[in-house]
Amino acid sequence: MLVIAATNDPVRLTFLVSLLRRGGFQPVLYDENMAAVEGSIGAVMRRIAVPEHQADAARQYLRAAGEL
């Protein structure tokens, strides 16, 4: 898995994951529980990762959508 985006904005996080899924990618969220444990004060960024073989295409997909 390779991280392709990181954010503390829950709306953006949901949007990016939905966008990637719609594009046929398999995103996974990292640090979602750690962010909740620390009280969502922004100290821990939530990261979106995809399988390594999808990383380049996923970044390109997000760039084409104006999201990277």
Secondary structure by P-SEA (a helix, b strand, c coil): cccccccccaaaaaaaaaaaaaabbbbbbcaaaaaaaacccccbbbbbbccccaaaaaaaaaaaaccc
